[in-house]
Amino acid sequence: MKKPQLLRDHITRACPDLATNPEKLTVFIEGGNIVHTGTPALSFEYRYTVNVVITDWAGSTDTLVVPVIAWLKRHQPDLFDNVERRAKGFRFVAEIIDHETVDVSIELDLTETVAVQGETVDGVNRLTTRHVGEPLLAQAGQVETALDLMAEWRIQPLDGS
């Protein structure tokens, strides 16, 4: 699976505090399953929930959510295109620690399609896998750079100070 690491890298680039304090960001996978159509092909799809946990966050939760939405629009756009997935595919829980910090858990329902191809080379059967629909790095770099900059804004306090 590639998307959990791509997501972690994106959030870290978008939120400099997490780059400085990587121990505040944990990413893990829960509730995964494999979907195979039962055809002779060996291709399959990962379906899982990725849980992104940010501890002791002192910034605005907007600063976390906006980069995640931007990442999803690039790497899991069907999460927004499908009414049911849109309503349930991006969840969060927050625990207020004190007047300044919060622990945030973000849950995302992700999929990754893996194409499996077989070939025989010099009498040896080989299977290769390819993640279908994974981003092209040149295109992703252009999009993610702009989105990272968007995530670095400053939030003004409500009292105007």
CYANA upper distance limits for C-alpha pairs under 8 A (distance plus 0.5 A):
  1 MET  CA     46 TYR  CA      8.23
  1 MET  CA    112 GLU  CA      7.70
  2 LYS  CA      6 LEU  CA      6.93
  3 LYS  CA      7 LEU  CA      6.46
  3 LYS  CA     75 HIS  CA      8.27
  3 LYS  CA    112 GLU  CA      8.26
  4 PRO  CA      8 ARG  CA      6.68
  4 PRO  CA     27 VAL  CA      7.43
  4 PRO  CA     28 PHE  CA      8.04
  4 PRO  CA     29 ILE  CA      8.35
  4 PRO  CA     50 VAL  CA      7.26
  5 GLN  CA      9 ASP  CA      6.60
  6 LEU  CA     10 HIS  CA      6.67
  7 LEU  CA     11 ILE  CA      6.69
  7 LEU  CA     68 VAL  CA      8.19
  7 LEU  CA     71 TRP  CA      7.47
  8 ARG  CA     12 THR  CA      6.62
  8 ARG  CA     27 VAL  CA      7.37
  9 ASP  CA     13 ARG  CA      6.72
 10 HIS  CA     14 ALA  CA      6.64
 10 HIS  CA     67 PRO  CA      7.97
 10 HIS  CA     71 TRP  CA      7.77
 10 HIS  CA    144 GLU  CA      8.23
 10 HIS  CA    148 ASP  CA      8.33
 11 ILE  CA     15 CYS  CA      6.49
 11 ILE  CA     18 LEU  CA      8.34
 11 ILE  CA     64 LEU  CA      7.86
 11 ILE  CA     67 PRO  CA      6.92
 11 ILE  CA     68 VAL  CA      7.55
 12 THR  CA     16 PRO  CA      6.95
 12 THR  CA     17 ASP  CA      8.47
 12 THR  CA     18 LEU  CA      5.89
 12 THR  CA     19 ALA  CA      5.62
 12 THR  CA     22 PRO  CA      8.40
 13 ARG  CA     19 ALA  CA      7.28
 13 ARG  CA    148 ASP  CA      7.13
 14 ALA  CA     67 PRO  CA      6.94
 14 ALA  CA    147 LEU  CA      8.36
 14 ALA  CA    148 ASP  CA      5.17
 14 ALA  CA    149 LEU  CA      7.72
 14 ALA  CA    151 ALA  CA      6.11
 14 ALA  CA    152 GLU  CA      7.15
 15 CYS  CA     19 ALA  CA      7.35
 15 CYS  CA     63 THR  CA      7.73
 15 CYS  CA     64 LEU  CA      7.84
 15 CYS  CA    151 ALA  CA      7.64
 15 CYS  CA    152 GLU  CA      7.43
 16 PRO  CA     20 THR  CA      6.77
 17 ASP  CA     21 ASN  CA      6.46
 18 LEU  CA     22 PRO  CA      5.63
 18 LEU  CA     23 GLU  CA      8.31
 18 LEU  CA     24 LYS  CA      6.88
 18 LEU  CA     25 LEU  CA      7.05
 21 ASN  CA     25 LEU  CA      8.46
 24 LYS  CA     53 VAL  CA      8.26
 24 LYS  CA     54 ILE  CA      5.89
 24 LYS  CA     55 THR  CA      5.46
 24 LYS  CA     56 ASP  CA      7.36
 24 LYS  CA     57 TRP  CA      8.40
 25 LEU  CA     52 VAL  CA      7.62
 25 LEU  CA     53 VAL  CA      6.26
 25 LEU  CA     54 ILE  CA      5.26
 25 LEU  CA     55 THR  CA      7.24
 26 THR  CA     52 VAL  CA      6.34
 26 THR  CA     53 VAL  CA      5.61
 26 THR  CA     54 ILE  CA      7.09
 27 VAL  CA     50 VAL  CA      7.47
 27 VAL  CA     51 ASN  CA      6.19
 27 VAL  CA     52 VAL  CA      5.06
 27 VAL  CA     53 VAL  CA      6.81
 28 PHE  CA     50 VAL  CA      6.29
 28 PHE  CA     51 ASN  CA      5.86
 28 PHE  CA     52 VAL  CA      7.21
 29 ILE  CA     48 TYR  CA      7.24
 29 ILE  CA     49 THR  CA      6.31
 29 ILE  CA     50 VAL  CA      4.99
 29 ILE  CA     51 ASN  CA      6.53
 30 GLU  CA     48 TYR  CA      6.90
 30 GLU  CA     49 THR  CA      5.82
 30 GLU  CA     50 VAL  CA      6.70
 30 GLU  CA     51 ASN  CA      7.62
 31 GLY  CA     48 TYR  CA      6.03
 31 GLY  CA     49 THR  CA      6.27
 32 GLY  CA     46 TYR  CA      7.59
 32 GLY  CA     47 ARG  CA      6.01
 32 GLY  CA     48 TYR  CA      4.32
 32 GLY  CA     49 THR  CA      6.88
 33 ASN  CA     46 TYR  CA      6.59
 33 ASN  CA     47 ARG  CA      5.86
 33 ASN  CA     48 TYR  CA      6.73
 34 ILE  CA     44 PHE  CA      7.25
 34 ILE  CA     45 GLU  CA      6.22
 34 ILE  CA     46 TYR  CA      5.42
 34 ILE  CA     47 ARG  CA      6.73
 35 VAL  CA     44 PHE  CA      6.17
 35 VAL  CA     45 GLU  CA      5.61
 35 VAL  CA     46 TYR  CA      7.02
 35 VAL  CA     47 ARG  CA      7.84
 36 HIS  CA     42 LEU  CA      8.20
 36 HIS  CA     43 SER  CA      7.43
 36 HIS  CA     44 PHE  CA      5.29
 36 HIS  CA     45 GLU  CA      7.15
 37 THR  CA     44 PHE  CA      7.98
 41 ALA  CA    116 VAL  CA      7.87
 42 LEU  CA    115 ALA  CA      8.05
 42 LEU  CA    116 VAL  CA      6.08
 42 LEU  CA    117 GLN  CA      8.15
 43 SER  CA    113 THR  CA      8.21
 43 SER  CA    114 VAL  CA      6.16
 43 SER  CA    115 ALA  CA      5.04
 43 SER  CA    116 VAL  CA      5.20
 43 SER  CA    117 GLN  CA      8.30
 44 PHE  CA    113 THR  CA      6.53
 44 PHE  CA    114 VAL  CA      5.91
 44 PHE  CA    115 ALA  CA      7.20
 44 PHE  CA    116 VAL  CA      8.33
 45 GLU  CA    111 THR  CA      7.18
 45 GLU  CA    112 GLU  CA      6.01
 45 GLU  CA    113 THR  CA      4.76
 45 GLU  CA    114 VAL  CA      6.31
 46 TYR  CA    111 THR  CA      5.87
 46 TYR  CA    112 GLU  CA      5.55
 46 TYR  CA    113 THR  CA      6.84
 46 TYR  CA    114 VAL  CA      8.22
 47 ARG  CA    109 ASP  CA      7.87
 47 ARG  CA    110 LEU  CA      6.41
 47 ARG  CA    111 THR  CA      5.01
 47 ARG  CA    112 GLU  CA      7.25
 48 TYR  CA    109 ASP  CA      6.35
 48 TYR  CA    110 LEU  CA      6.06
 48 TYR  CA    111 THR  CA      6.97
 49 THR  CA    107 GLU  CA      6.83
 49 THR  CA    108 LEU  CA      5.90
 49 THR  CA    109 ASP  CA      4.97
 49 THR  CA    110 LEU  CA      6.51
 50 VAL  CA    107 GLU  CA      6.18
 50 VAL  CA    108 LEU  CA      5.83
 50 VAL  CA    109 ASP  CA      7.03
 50 VAL  CA    110 LEU  CA      7.53
 51 ASN  CA    105 SER  CA      7.09
 51 ASN  CA    106 ILE  CA      6.11
 51 ASN  CA    107 GLU  CA      5.05
 51 ASN  CA    108 LEU  CA      7.11
 52 VAL  CA    105 SER  CA      6.13
 52 VAL  CA    106 ILE  CA      5.52
 52 VAL  CA    107 GLU  CA      6.92
 53 VAL  CA    103 ASP  CA      7.79
 53 VAL  CA    104 VAL  CA      6.21
 53 VAL  CA    105 SER  CA      4.88
 53 VAL  CA    106 ILE  CA      6.85
 54 ILE  CA    103 ASP  CA      6.20
 54 ILE  CA    104 VAL  CA      5.67
 54 ILE  CA    105 SER  CA      6.89
 55 THR  CA    102 VAL  CA      7.16
 55 THR  CA    103 ASP  CA      4.82
 55 THR  CA    104 VAL  CA      6.91
 56 ASP  CA     97 ILE  CA      7.99
 56 ASP  CA    101 THR  CA      5.60
 56 ASP  CA    102 VAL  CA      5.86
 56 ASP  CA    103 ASP  CA      5.97
 57 TRP  CA    101 THR  CA      5.58
 57 TRP  CA    102 VAL  CA      5.66
 57 TRP  CA    103 ASP  CA      6.61
 57 TRP  CA    104 VAL  CA      8.07
 58 ALA  CA    100 GLU  CA      6.05
 58 ALA  CA    101 THR  CA      5.00
 58 ALA  CA    102 VAL  CA      7.13
 59 GLY  CA     63 THR  CA      7.55
 59 GLY  CA    101 THR  CA      8.22
 60 SER  CA     64 LEU  CA      7.94
 60 SER  CA    155 ILE  CA      7.65
 61 THR  CA     65 VAL  CA      6.72
 62 ASP  CA     66 VAL  CA      6.35
 63 THR  CA     67 PRO  CA      7.56
 63 THR  CA    151 ALA  CA      6.25
 63 THR  CA    152 GLU  CA      7.72
 63 THR  CA    153 TRP  CA      8.31
 64 LEU  CA     68 VAL  CA      7.11
 64 LEU  CA    151 ALA  CA      8.36
 65 VAL  CA     69 ILE  CA      6.69
 66 VAL  CA     70 ALA  CA      6.70
 66 VAL  CA    151 ALA  CA      7.01
 67 PRO  CA     71 TRP  CA      6.56
 67 PRO  CA    147 LEU  CA      7.34
 67 PRO  CA    148 ASP  CA      7.44
 67 PRO  CA    151 ALA  CA      6.54
 68 VAL  CA     72 LEU  CA      6.60
 69 ILE  CA     73 LYS  CA      6.65
 70 ALA  CA     74 ARG  CA      7.08
 70 ALA  CA    147 LEU  CA      7.14
 71 TRP  CA     75 HIS  CA      6.48
 71 TRP  CA     76 GLN  CA      8.25
 71 TRP  CA    144 GLU  CA      8.29
 72 LEU  CA     76 GLN  CA      5.23
 72 LEU  CA     77 PRO  CA      6.37
 72 LEU  CA     79 LEU  CA      7.93
 73 LYS  CA     77 PRO  CA      5.03
 73 LYS  CA     80 PHE  CA      8.11
 74 ARG  CA    135 PRO  CA      8.30
 74 ARG  CA    140 ALA  CA      8.37
 75 HIS  CA    134 GLU  CA      7.74
 75 HIS  CA    135 PRO  CA      7.48
 76 GLN  CA    110 LEU  CA      7.38
 76 GLN  CA    111 THR  CA      8.12
 77 PRO  CA     81 ASP  CA      7.05
 78 ASP  CA     82 ASN  CA      6.45
 78 ASP  CA     85 ARG  CA      8.25
 79 LEU  CA     85 ARG  CA      5.78
 79 LEU  CA     86 ARG  CA      5.77
 79 LEU  CA     89 GLY  CA      6.84
 79 LEU  CA    109 ASP  CA      8.46
 80 PHE  CA     85 ARG  CA      7.37
 80 PHE  CA     86 ARG  CA      5.27
 81 ASP  CA     85 ARG  CA      8.41
 81 ASP  CA     86 ARG  CA      7.50
 82 ASN  CA     86 ARG  CA      6.37
 83 VAL  CA     87 ALA  CA      6.77
 84 GLU  CA     88 LYS  CA      6.93
 84 GLU  CA     89 GLY  CA      8.50
 85 ARG  CA     89 GLY  CA      5.41
 86 ARG  CA     90 PHE  CA      7.73
 89 GLY  CA    107 GLU  CA      8.22
 89 GLY  CA    108 LEU  CA      6.07
 89 GLY  CA    109 ASP  CA      5.54
 90 PHE  CA    106 ILE  CA      7.77
 90 PHE  CA    107 GLU  CA      6.35
 90 PHE  CA    108 LEU  CA      5.28
 90 PHE  CA    109 ASP  CA      7.30
 91 ARG  CA    106 ILE  CA      6.30
 91 ARG  CA    107 GLU  CA      5.53
 91 ARG  CA    108 LEU  CA      7.00
 92 PHE  CA    104 VAL  CA      7.51
 92 PHE  CA    105 SER  CA      5.89
 92 PHE  CA    106 ILE  CA      4.81
 92 PHE  CA    107 GLU  CA      6.35
 93 VAL  CA    104 VAL  CA      6.36
 93 VAL  CA    105 SER  CA      5.64
 93 VAL  CA    106 ILE  CA      7.14
 94 ALA  CA    102 VAL  CA      7.08
 94 ALA  CA    103 ASP  CA      6.11
 94 ALA  CA    104 VAL  CA      4.92
 94 ALA  CA    105 SER  CA      6.74
 95 GLU  CA    102 VAL  CA      6.07
 95 GLU  CA    103 ASP  CA      5.62
 95 GLU  CA    104 VAL  CA      6.99
 96 ILE  CA    101 THR  CA      6.99
 96 ILE  CA    102 VAL  CA      4.93
 96 ILE  CA    103 ASP  CA      6.98
 97 ILE  CA    101 THR  CA      6.01
 97 ILE  CA    102 VAL  CA      5.57
 97 ILE  CA    103 ASP  CA      7.38
 98 ASP  CA    102 VAL  CA      7.59
112 GLU  CA    131 HIS  CA      7.35
112 GLU  CA    132 VAL  CA      7.88
113 THR  CA    131 HIS  CA      6.30
113 THR  CA    132 VAL  CA      5.94
113 THR  CA    133 GLY  CA      8.03
114 VAL  CA    129 THR  CA      6.79
114 VAL  CA    130 ARG  CA      6.07
114 VAL  CA    131 HIS  CA      5.03
114 VAL  CA    132 VAL  CA      6.33
115 ALA  CA    129 THR  CA      6.04
115 ALA  CA    130 ARG  CA      5.68
115 ALA  CA    131 HIS  CA      6.77
115 ALA  CA    132 VAL  CA      6.95
116 VAL  CA    127 LEU  CA      7.06
116 VAL  CA    128 THR  CA      6.12
116 VAL  CA    129 THR  CA      5.03
116 VAL  CA    130 ARG  CA      7.09
117 GLN  CA    127 LEU  CA      6.08
117 GLN  CA    128 THR  CA      5.80
117 GLN  CA    129 THR  CA      6.90
118 GLY  CA    125 ASN  CA      7.40
118 GLY  CA    126 ARG  CA      6.07
118 GLY  CA    127 LEU  CA      4.94
118 GLY  CA    128 THR  CA      6.90
119 GLU  CA    125 ASN  CA      6.23
119 GLU  CA    126 ARG  CA      5.84
119 GLU  CA    127 LEU  CA      7.02
120 THR  CA    124 VAL  CA      5.76
120 THR  CA    125 ASN  CA      4.85
120 THR  CA    126 ARG  CA      6.51
121 VAL  CA    125 ASN  CA      6.98
121 VAL  CA    126 ARG  CA      7.78
135 PRO  CA    139 GLN  CA      7.92
135 PRO  CA    140 ALA  CA      6.71
136 LEU  CA    140 ALA  CA      6.50
137 LEU  CA    141 GLY  CA      6.40
138 ALA  CA    142 GLN  CA      7.21
139 GLN  CA    143 VAL  CA      6.95
140 ALA  CA    144 GLU  CA      6.22
141 GLY  CA    145 THR  CA      6.36
142 GLN  CA    146 ALA  CA      7.20
143 VAL  CA    147 LEU  CA      6.82
144 GLU  CA    148 ASP  CA      6.33
145 THR  CA    149 LEU  CA      6.94
146 ALA  CA    150 MET  CA      6.99
147 LEU  CA    151 ALA  CA      6.98
148 ASP  CA    152 GLU  CA      7.37
149 LEU  CA    153 TRP  CA      8.32
156 GLN  CA    160 GLY  CA      7.25
156 GLN  CA    161 SER  CA      8.11
157 PRO  CA    161 SER  CA      6.75
